[in-house]
């Protein structure tokens, strides 16, 4: 197997070797405006190569729309300046039970084929001195989802960030998602989903892990996709 074949195989197998998204050292040397301009130019060239008529009213603005969508929306999580501010509150009630937020909507894109990953994220933790605002958990998930991703890495990134913010090891995350690189192309299996999980601290103990899994439903329910 030559180098190119190995690289293709790694992509087909969704292989990733790092907790960090692979980024160039000068990834932010250009401004967002410069990136949008260059992406639009390159996307226009791609459409032209495919034989699409960019003079058509329907297509004329597509390169610019795609470029803005990439930088300002679906890949905005690549830029650390877009990391959400996290609000913590003192655990005044001294709540020491499990806190679960389930069915967080997930929309990301596979970094190997740039097609959607759509699913649900379930997160749990045991509070110590502080609790996190519930909406901030969603924002952390969205931050790591808004970039070309590998599901295993994203699961670990979410757990690591919550551990850092909450200053506790006791964090768990389960992601159940459909990969359109599996359903739209290749094997074309539209029914399968991929489940990844990480259980840290207390959640490594079978009783707490079982309680968390009992709280969540692993059945993927997405309008038009279930």
Backbone bond lengths (Angstrom), bond angles and torsions (degrees), N, CA, C in turn:
res aa  C-N    CA-C-N  psi(-1)  N-CA   C-N-CA  omega(-1)  CA-C   N-CA-C  phi
1 X - - - 1.468 - - 1.533 108.91 -
2 X 1.341 116.89 122.28 1.457 119.42 -179.78 1.532 110.85 -79.65
3 X 1.345 116.25 176.64 1.464 120.99 -174.46 1.520 111.78 -60.23
4 X 1.339 117.23 -44.12 1.466 120.47 -178.90 1.518 110.63 -63.29
5 X 1.333 117.21 -41.56 1.465 120.78 179.47 1.527 110.96 -64.74
6 X 1.340 116.99 -37.41 1.463 120.61 178.32 1.524 111.13 -65.27
7 X 1.328 116.36 -41.36 1.469 120.72 179.27 1.522 110.63 -63.62
8 X 1.330 116.78 -43.89 1.464 121.17 178.36 1.523 110.20 -62.13
9 X 1.341 116.92 -43.43 1.463 121.07 -179.86 1.523 111.41 -62.70
10 X 1.330 117.27 -39.75 1.466 120.65 178.04 1.518 110.82 -61.04
11 X 1.323 116.73 -38.95 1.457 120.75 178.27 1.511 112.38 -68.17
12 X 1.328 116.79 -41.93 1.461 120.59 179.54 1.528 110.69 -64.47
13 X 1.331 116.81 -32.56 1.462 121.35 -179.26 1.524 112.59 -89.26
14 X 1.343 116.93 3.93 1.471 122.29 179.49 1.523 111.01 57.62
15 X 1.297 116.44 40.13 1.465 121.55 -178.20 1.524 110.81 -78.71
16 X 1.317 115.62 138.47 1.466 121.25 173.18 1.516 108.25 -147.38
17 X 1.324 117.42 143.43 1.464 120.25 -173.72 1.524 113.88 -115.31
18 X 1.328 118.85 5.39 1.461 120.07 -174.19 1.517 111.25 -141.12
19 X 1.356 115.70 149.10 1.463 120.85 175.40 1.520 111.15 -72.99
20 X 1.314 117.22 -24.47 1.462 121.83 179.31 1.525 110.52 -90.91
21 X 1.319 115.64 145.22 1.462 118.95 173.40 1.522 109.00 -66.58
22 X 1.328 118.09 136.84 1.468 120.13 -178.59 1.529 111.11 -67.48
23 X 1.325 116.38 114.87 1.460 122.04 -177.21 1.522 110.01 -132.65
24 X 1.332 116.32 146.87 1.461 121.66 174.33 1.532 109.84 -71.46
25 X 1.333 116.10 154.37 1.463 120.25 179.24 1.528 111.92 -63.62
26 X 1.339 116.15 -31.41 1.469 119.87 -178.83 1.526 111.74 -101.70
27 X 1.336 116.22 30.53 1.468 121.19 -174.38 1.524 113.41 -57.03
28 X 1.328 117.68 -26.43 1.465 120.08 -175.20 1.523 112.09 -117.35
29 X 1.320 115.21 23.97 1.472 119.71 176.39 1.522 110.99 -68.17
30 X 1.324 116.55 -34.08 1.465 121.25 177.33 1.520 110.22 -89.59
31 X 1.313 116.51 149.22 1.463 121.00 174.16 1.524 108.97 -74.81
32 X 1.332 116.35 164.38 1.464 120.20 176.64 1.521 110.83 -59.03
33 X 1.318 116.80 -39.30 1.469 120.83 -179.27 1.530 110.74 -62.99
34 X 1.334 116.44 -41.05 1.465 120.21 178.18 1.524 110.98 -65.81
35 X 1.321 116.37 -40.74 1.463 120.29 178.95 1.523 111.07 -63.59
36 X 1.330 116.54 -43.62 1.468 120.73 179.45 1.522 110.27 -60.22
37 X 1.316 117.00 -43.29 1.464 121.23 -179.53 1.532 111.01 -62.37
38 X 1.332 117.19 -45.62 1.460 120.79 -177.12 1.528 111.47 -70.60
39 X 1.331 117.18 -40.44 1.465 120.08 178.25 1.519 110.34 -62.96
40 X 1.331 117.16 -42.36 1.468 120.85 178.44 1.526 110.67 -59.28
41 X 1.325 116.58 -42.51 1.470 120.30 179.07 1.527 111.09 -62.50
42 X 1.318 116.34 -45.08 1.464 120.29 -178.63 1.528 111.66 -69.72
43 X 1.338 116.57 -37.24 1.462 118.82 179.88 1.522 110.56 -69.58
44 X 1.319 116.23 -35.58 1.468 119.71 174.62 1.528 109.94 -60.35
45 X 1.335 116.87 -40.86 1.464 120.70 178.57 1.525 111.08 -64.31
46 X 1.332 117.26 -40.10 1.467 120.96 177.92 1.521 110.60 -61.46
47 X 1.331 116.29 -47.25 1.464 120.20 179.85 1.521 111.02 -62.28
48 X 1.326 115.91 -38.45 1.466 120.45 179.00 1.526 110.53 -64.34
49 X 1.334 117.12 -42.77 1.465 121.43 178.48 1.523 110.70 -61.75
50 X 1.327 117.03 -34.95 1.467 120.53 179.05 1.524 112.11 -76.09
51 X 1.329 116.45 -5.62 1.459 120.40 175.96 1.512 114.71 89.58
52 X 1.327 117.71 15.59 1.461 120.65 -178.70 1.526 109.98 -82.74
53 X 1.338 115.00 142.09 1.463 121.47 -176.31 1.521 109.92 -87.33
54 X 1.320 116.58 100.64 1.461 121.29 -176.61 1.522 113.13 -75.57
55 X 1.324 116.96 -3.54 1.466 119.66 173.99 1.522 110.77 -81.32
56 X 1.327 116.68 -15.80 1.458 120.63 179.12 1.530 109.82 -66.48
57 X 1.335 116.25 137.59 1.465 120.86 -177.27 1.529 112.26 -56.12
58 X 1.325 116.94 -34.42 1.460 121.17 -177.50 1.526 112.45 -69.62
59 X 1.336 116.71 -28.59 1.463 121.27 -174.24 1.526 114.43 -104.18
60 X 1.324 116.66 -17.22 1.473 120.44 -171.28 1.527 113.09 -55.48
61 X 1.314 117.22 -38.23 1.465 119.92 -177.29 1.519 114.55 -95.82
62 X 1.338 116.93 1.60 1.464 120.06 -174.92 1.531 113.81 -61.84
63 X 1.329 120.34 -47.22 1.475 118.74 -179.89 1.524 113.06 -55.90
64 X 1.319 116.85 -42.15 1.462 120.60 179.45 1.524 111.24 -67.86
65 X 1.342 116.71 -40.94 1.464 120.30 179.47 1.527 110.84 -62.86
66 X 1.325 116.22 -43.99 1.466 120.44 -179.97 1.526 110.49 -63.41
67 X 1.327 116.77 -44.29 1.467 120.97 -178.94 1.530 111.36 -61.04
68 X 1.335 116.77 -45.31 1.466 120.34 178.73 1.526 110.92 -64.66
69 X 1.331 116.46 -40.63 1.464 120.79 179.10 1.526 110.67 -61.30
70 X 1.330 116.80 -44.02 1.460 120.60 179.63 1.530 111.53 -59.75
71 X 1.314 117.23 -52.62 1.464 121.40 -172.06 1.526 112.85 -78.97
72 X 1.326 117.37 -41.04 1.463 120.66 -172.98 1.527 113.65 -91.89
73 X 1.338 116.78 -18.52 1.461 118.51 -174.42 1.525 112.59 -125.98
74 X 1.336 117.54 -85.85 1.468 119.31 -164.65 1.526 114.46 -70.76
75 X 1.332 118.55 -18.64 1.465 121.04 176.18 1.531 112.36 -117.71
76 X 1.324 116.06 18.86 1.469 119.71 -177.42 1.526 112.28 -66.37
77 X 1.335 117.27 -20.41 1.457 120.78 179.20 1.518 114.09 -70.45
78 X 1.332 117.41 -9.70 1.465 119.84 175.89 1.524 111.77 -68.93
79 X 1.323 115.70 -25.59 1.467 120.70 -175.88 1.531 110.17 -92.42
80 X 1.336 118.40 115.24 1.472 120.94 -178.58 1.528 113.78 -57.35
81 X 1.329 117.28 -22.54 1.466 119.32 179.48 1.524 111.63 -68.31
82 X 1.333 116.85 -14.74 1.465 120.74 178.71 1.527 112.48 -94.60
83 X 1.330 116.91 5.37 1.466 119.23 178.01 1.527 109.21 -62.76
84 X 1.337 117.83 131.30 1.466 119.66 -175.20 1.525 112.66 -69.69
85 X 1.324 114.71 143.73 1.467 119.81 171.77 1.525 107.75 -72.29
86 X 1.314 116.77 138.75 1.466 121.02 -174.18 1.525 110.21 -112.40
87 X 1.337 115.13 126.89 1.466 120.78 177.80 1.524 109.76 -95.05
88 X 1.324 116.18 128.06 1.459 121.66 174.62 1.518 109.39 -113.01
89 X 1.330 115.19 146.82 1.458 120.81 178.78 1.525 108.58 -125.37
90 X 1.314 115.89 144.02 1.459 119.03 177.81 1.521 109.89 -63.06
91 X 1.309 115.42 139.66 1.459 121.32 179.93 1.531 108.80 -80.63
92 X 1.343 114.59 70.11 1.466 120.44 -173.39 1.524 113.05 -65.06
93 X 1.331 116.80 -27.16 1.463 119.77 -179.95 1.527 111.76 -82.84
94 X 1.338 115.78 -4.25 1.469 120.98 -177.19 1.530 110.62 55.79
95 X 1.324 114.57 36.10 1.468 119.98 178.95 1.524 109.13 -64.90
96 X 1.338 116.36 123.09 1.460 119.79 -177.09 1.526 112.73 -118.55
97 X 1.344 115.63 12.32 1.457 119.31 178.19 1.521 111.36 -87.82
98 X 1.301 114.79 -178.96 1.462 121.14 179.33 1.523 109.66 -76.63
99 X 1.321 116.70 135.60 1.460 121.44 174.89 1.525 107.90 -112.05
100 X 1.325 115.77 121.44 1.468 121.42 -174.84 1.517 109.98 -119.80
101 X 1.309 116.99 131.29 1.465 121.44 167.36 1.523 106.67 -119.54
102 X 1.328 115.50 117.89 1.461 119.15 -174.30 1.527 110.91 -119.07
103 X 1.319 114.31 167.00 1.472 122.43 176.85 1.528 112.93 59.48
104 X 1.322 117.19 37.09 1.463 120.77 172.54 1.524 107.57 -73.32
105 X 1.325 117.17 125.35 1.461 120.26 -177.21 1.526 110.89 -66.88
106 X 1.322 114.66 135.85 1.462 121.12 -179.40 1.520 110.36 -120.95
107 X 1.327 115.53 125.34 1.465 122.50 171.79 1.521 107.07 -132.10
108 X 1.312 116.11 115.00 1.451 120.76 178.59 1.524 108.15 -140.63
109 X 1.328 116.65 -175.13 1.464 121.15 176.25 1.523 109.75 -133.44
110 X 1.323 114.81 137.84 1.458 121.81 178.06 1.526 109.45 -66.26
111 X 1.329 116.89 129.38 1.463 119.37 -177.10 1.527 112.82 -74.39
112 X 1.331 117.23 -11.35 1.462 119.82 -179.05 1.524 112.97 -87.68
113 X 1.351 116.89 -29.67 1.465 119.62 -178.47 1.531 113.38 -130.07
114 X 1.342 117.19 -5.31 1.470 121.94 -179.70 1.531 111.98 57.93
115 X 1.325 116.51 42.29 1.462 122.11 172.23 1.532 107.76 -121.46
116 X 1.347 117.87 163.29 1.464 120.37 -168.69 1.529 115.96 -65.65
117 X 1.325 113.30 149.35 1.463 124.71 162.88 1.524 104.66 -117.32
118 X 1.333 117.42 121.74 1.462 121.03 -175.20 1.524 108.71 -129.27
119 X 1.318 117.15 129.14 1.455 118.01 -179.04 1.511 114.00 -175.26
120 X 1.322 115.09 -151.91 1.460 123.04 -178.16 1.523 109.71 -130.09
121 X 1.333 114.61 144.94 1.463 121.49 175.92 1.526 108.24 -117.25
122 X 1.316 115.78 135.22 1.466 121.89 177.23 1.524 107.88 -121.29
123 X 1.332 116.68 128.73 1.463 121.67 -175.23 1.526 109.44 -129.18
124 X 1.331 115.93 144.38 1.467 120.23 175.81 1.522 109.68 -144.46
125 X 1.335 114.95 152.76 1.465 119.32 174.15 1.522 109.83 -155.69
126 X 1.312 115.69 161.53 1.458 122.29 170.98 1.521 107.58 -104.19
127 X 1.327 115.51 122.10 1.460 120.01 -177.44 1.525 111.07 -73.95
128 X 1.327 114.47 148.79 1.464 120.49 171.41 1.526 107.44 -112.00
129 X 1.305 117.84 -106.72 1.467 120.49 -178.46 1.523 112.76 -82.06
130 X 1.335 116.75 -20.37 1.459 120.55 -175.30 1.525 111.29 -135.51
131 X 1.337 114.28 155.78 1.464 121.32 170.95 1.528 107.31 -121.77
132 X 1.315 115.25 158.46 1.460 120.61 -178.15 1.521 109.72 -103.09
133 X 1.330 117.29 143.11 1.461 120.40 174.79 1.520 109.77 -57.68
134 X 1.322 117.17 133.09 1.464 120.54 -172.53 1.526 112.50 -57.99
135 X 1.326 117.24 -40.24 1.463 119.25 -178.86 1.525 111.60 -64.93
136 X 1.340 116.84 -23.34 1.467 120.14 -179.20 1.523 111.22 -70.98
137 X 1.332 116.90 -29.13 1.466 119.34 175.27 1.523 109.26 -63.54
138 X 1.343 116.26 -44.56 1.467 120.33 176.99 1.523 111.13 -58.88
139 X 1.318 116.26 -41.48 1.470 119.94 -177.60 1.532 111.45 -68.59
140 X 1.316 116.60 -35.85 1.469 119.55 175.76 1.522 110.15 -64.07
141 X 1.337 116.42 -43.98 1.470 120.64 176.93 1.523 110.41 -59.21
142 X 1.331 116.76 -47.39 1.467 120.86 -179.20 1.524 111.61 -62.18
143 X 1.320 116.75 -38.37 1.466 120.88 -179.41 1.528 110.94 -60.08
144 X 1.319 116.55 -44.78 1.468 119.44 -179.65 1.529 112.50 -79.57
145 X 1.331 116.73 -19.26 1.467 120.06 177.48 1.523 111.78 -81.30
146 X 1.337 116.99 -28.44 1.470 120.63 -175.32 1.530 110.88 -83.23
147 X 1.308 114.40 64.15 1.464 122.59 177.69 1.528 106.66 -169.31
148 X 1.312 119.10 157.37 1.465 119.28 172.55 1.530 107.46 -60.25
149 X 1.348 117.22 128.29 1.454 118.75 -167.49 1.526 113.69 -134.32
150 X 1.322 113.25 165.27 1.458 124.97 166.05 1.523 105.39 -120.55
151 X 1.324 117.86 131.11 1.463 120.61 -171.30 1.529 112.68 -60.56
152 X 1.321 116.76 -39.80 1.463 119.57 179.85 1.527 110.92 -60.76
153 X 1.330 115.89 -45.19 1.464 120.35 179.73 1.527 111.08 -62.92
154 X 1.330 116.12 -44.46 1.459 120.30 -178.56 1.535 110.97 -60.39
155 X 1.323 117.49 -41.12 1.463 121.75 177.54 1.523 110.43 -57.14
156 X 1.322 116.12 -46.87 1.465 121.51 -178.28 1.526 111.92 -69.50
157 X 1.336 117.12 -35.75 1.466 120.57 178.83 1.525 111.16 -64.93
158 X 1.324 116.44 -42.16 1.467 120.62 179.82 1.526 110.23 -63.00
159 X 1.324 116.49 -45.45 1.467 120.62 179.07 1.528 110.79 -62.19
160 X 1.322 116.85 -46.92 1.469 120.80 -178.13 1.526 111.67 -61.29
161 X 1.331 116.96 -41.30 1.468 120.17 -179.75 1.528 111.03 -66.59
162 X 1.334 117.83 -42.75 1.462 120.48 179.28 1.528 110.83 -66.21
163 X 1.327 117.48 -37.58 1.464 119.77 175.63 1.532 110.86 -61.60
164 X 1.319 115.34 -42.30 1.470 120.64 -179.72 1.524 111.32 -64.49
165 X 1.329 116.10 -46.42 1.465 121.05 -175.95 1.526 111.36 -69.38
166 X 1.340 116.20 -44.39 1.460 121.05 -174.48 1.528 113.05 -86.72
167 X 1.338 116.00 -9.09 1.472 121.48 -178.68 1.528 111.33 54.88
168 X 1.335 114.02 48.76 1.463 120.86 176.95 1.520 109.49 -146.85
169 X 1.316 116.18 149.06 1.466 121.21 175.07 1.519 111.38 -82.77
170 X 1.346 116.50 -16.58 1.463 121.37 -167.92 1.528 112.18 -83.71
171 X 1.313 115.92 75.46 1.467 122.30 -177.87 1.527 109.14 -133.78
172 X 1.329 115.72 142.63 1.467 121.08 176.59 1.520 109.58 -136.22
173 X 1.316 115.75 151.21 1.466 121.16 178.08 1.521 109.43 -147.79
174 X 1.327 115.68 134.99 1.465 122.69 173.05 1.520 107.72 -126.62
175 X 1.317 116.72 131.75 1.463 121.81 175.16 1.522 108.67 -120.00
176 X 1.324 116.05 130.59 1.468 123.08 176.75 1.521 107.19 -123.23
177 X 1.322 117.43 114.98 1.471 119.25 -170.91 1.520 113.14 -144.96
178 X 1.333 113.37 151.80 1.462 121.92 170.80 1.519 108.58 -91.10
179 X 1.320 116.15 134.79 1.461 122.01 177.40 1.525 108.62 -107.67
180 X 1.324 115.27 115.55 1.457 118.96 -176.67 1.528 112.45 -71.96
181 X 1.340 116.71 -14.74 1.464 118.12 173.70 1.522 110.22 -72.26
182 X 1.334 116.81 -15.03 1.462 121.73 174.34 1.522 110.60 -94.30
183 X 1.342 117.15 -38.92 1.466 120.11 -174.86 1.523 113.74 -86.22
184 X 1.347 118.29 -30.63 1.468 121.23 -176.39 1.518 113.11 -90.49
185 X 1.322 117.22 -23.57 1.464 121.65 -172.33 1.536 108.60 -144.25
186 X 1.323 115.79 -177.93 1.458 119.01 176.94 1.515 112.20 58.68
187 X 1.328 116.97 -119.84 1.464 121.38 -176.74 1.526 112.11 -71.15
188 X 1.346 117.83 -19.26 1.478 123.82 178.99 1.535 111.83 55.07
189 X 1.309 116.08 51.07 1.464 122.36 176.51 1.524 107.96 -101.46
190 X 1.328 116.25 105.52 1.469 120.68 -175.15 1.526 113.14 -90.29
191 X 1.325 118.16 -1.24 1.463 120.06 -175.16 1.534 113.32 -103.99
192 X 1.301 118.00 -24.26 1.463 119.73 -174.79 1.528 111.60 -77.09
193 X 1.322 115.70 152.01 1.462 122.08 172.34 1.528 108.34 -127.61
194 X 1.308 115.26 162.34 1.461 121.55 178.73 1.525 108.87 -113.68
195 X 1.323 116.80 129.38 1.460 122.12 179.12 1.524 108.91 -113.96
196 X 1.334 115.94 126.65 1.462 121.75 173.68 1.521 108.30 -123.63
197 X 1.321 116.24 150.92 1.463 119.24 -178.19 1.518 110.22 -151.07
198 X 1.320 114.33 153.71 1.459 120.83 171.36 1.519 108.10 -144.42
199 X 1.331 116.01 129.69 1.460 122.69 -177.36 1.526 108.53 -122.86
200 X 1.323 116.49 114.44 1.459 121.41 -176.01 1.531 111.18 -116.58
201 X 1.326 115.77 155.56 1.454 120.66 177.85 1.517 111.73 62.09
202 X 1.338 116.81 -129.71 1.462 121.80 -179.19 1.522 112.32 -58.36
203 X 1.335 116.66 -28.71 1.463 119.90 -175.27 1.529 112.63 -70.22
204 X 1.325 117.08 -11.22 1.463 119.71 174.02 1.528 110.80 -74.33
205 X 1.345 116.16 -17.19 1.463 120.65 177.33 1.526 109.18 -79.54
206 X 1.313 115.96 136.97 1.462 121.47 -170.41 1.525 113.06 -59.30
207 X 1.347 118.20 -37.55 1.466 119.68 -177.12 1.524 111.77 -67.57
208 X 1.339 117.51 -40.61 1.465 119.98 179.46 1.531 111.04 -73.78
209 X 1.312 116.29 -37.48 1.462 119.81 176.62 1.527 110.31 -61.55
210 X 1.326 116.70 -43.97 1.466 121.16 -179.93 1.522 111.46 -64.75
211 X 1.342 116.65 -39.15 1.466 119.86 178.61 1.523 110.77 -62.71
212 X 1.326 116.33 -44.59 1.467 120.60 178.56 1.523 110.93 -61.00
213 X 1.326 116.84 -47.81 1.464 120.38 -178.47 1.524 111.58 -65.02
214 X 1.337 116.72 -28.34 1.460 120.50 177.32 1.530 110.34 -70.55
215 X 1.331 116.52 -32.30 1.467 121.12 -179.45 1.527 112.24 -70.25
216 X 1.325 117.00 -28.50 1.465 119.63 -172.85 1.519 110.76 -105.60
217 X 1.316 114.27 154.11 1.462 120.43 174.88 1.507 107.58 -106.93
218 X 1.321 117.55 127.53 1.460 120.95 -179.32 1.519 112.31 -89.71
219 X 1.330 116.23 1.50 1.465 118.70 177.10 1.521 108.37 -75.94
220 X 1.331 116.41 122.32 1.466 121.21 -176.91 1.518 109.35 -82.07
221 X 1.329 116.69 118.90 1.457 121.38 -179.36 1.516 108.78 -123.36
222 X 1.303 115.27 103.19 1.459 121.50 178.58 1.520 106.97 -131.00
223 X 1.313 117.33 130.20 1.458 120.95 -177.63 1.515 110.76 -51.10
224 X 1.333 115.58 124.93 1.456 121.06 176.34 1.509 114.55 81.23
225 X 1.352 117.47 -6.28 1.466 119.82 -176.13 1.518 112.61 -120.49
226 X 1.336 117.75 -15.22 1.461 119.47 -175.32 1.520 110.45 -77.53
